[in-house]
Amino acid sequence: MFLHLGGDVLVNQQKVIAILDLETAMKNTASESFLNSMKQNEKIYYISDKGKEKSLIITTEGNYLSPISSTTLLKRSITVVEQEE
């Protein structure tokens, strides 16, 4: 099944490695450094306008900054798993 990350972006749920809350992640220097490194190396896709990002989704195919909260994405992913069963 696919997980809707926002905008027109869908990813295969099996390829999702992590969904991070940006506000919490930015309190950790290692996470902040990791995110800045991805931005500098252009290995990140912006789904929302800059400044409106709420979560970072790390997948095997790329990294996404989404305007949708990590809590909402978690709920969507659980719903997708339940539908598969």
C-alpha positions in Angstrom: 0.0 0.0 0.0 1.0 3.6 -0.4 1.3 6.4 2.1 0.2 9.9 1.2 2.9 12.4 2.4 1.2 15.6 1.2 0.7 17.4 -2.1 0.8 14.8 -4.9 3.4 12.6 -3.2 2.7 8.9 -2.5 5.4 6.5 -1.3 5.3 2.7 -0.9 4.8 2.1 2.8 7.4 -0.7 2.8 10.1 1.8 1.7 9.5 4.1 4.7 12.4 3.9 7.1 11.4 6.7 9.5 9.0 9.5 10.1 10.4 12.2 12.3 8.7 15.2 13.9 10.8 18.2 12.9 10.2 20.2 16.0 11.5 17.4 18.2 14.3 16.4 15.8 15.7 20.0 15.6 16.3 19.9 19.4 19.0 17.3 18.8 22.2 18.5 17.3 22.9 15.2 15.5 19.4 15.3 13.9 19.8 18.9 13.0 23.2 18.3 11.4 21.8 15.3 9.5 19.0 17.4 8.1 21.3 20.3 7.1 23.6 17.8 5.4 20.7 16.4 3.4 19.6 20.0 2.4 23.2 20.9 1.3 23.5 17.8 -0.8 20.1 18.3 -2.3 19.0 14.9 -1.2 15.6 16.1 0.1 12.3 16.8 -1.6 10.1 19.6 -0.4 6.5 18.7 -0.5 5.4 22.0 1.2 6.5 25.6 1.1 9.7 26.3 3.0 8.9 27.1 6.6 5.7 25.0 6.7 7.4 21.6 7.1 6.3 19.5 10.0 7.9 16.1 9.4 10.8 14.5 7.8 10.1 11.2 6.0 13.2 9.0 5.3 12.7 6.3 2.6 14.9 4.0 0.6 14.1 6.2 -2.4 14.6 9.7 -0.9 13.9 12.0 1.9 10.8 14.3 2.1 9.9 17.3 4.1 6.1 17.2 4.6 3.5 19.8 5.8 1.7 16.9 7.5 2.5 16.1 11.1 4.3 12.9 12.0 1.3 11.9 14.2 -1.1 12.2 11.2 1.3 10.2 9.0 1.6 7.5 11.7 -2.2 7.3 11.8 -2.4 7.0 8.0 0.3 4.3 8.0 -1.6 2.3 10.6 -4.8 2.6 8.6 -2.9 1.3 5.5 -1.6 -1.7 7.4 -5.0 -2.5 8.8 -6.5 -2.3 5.3 -3.9 -4.8 4.1 -5.0 -7.4 6.7 
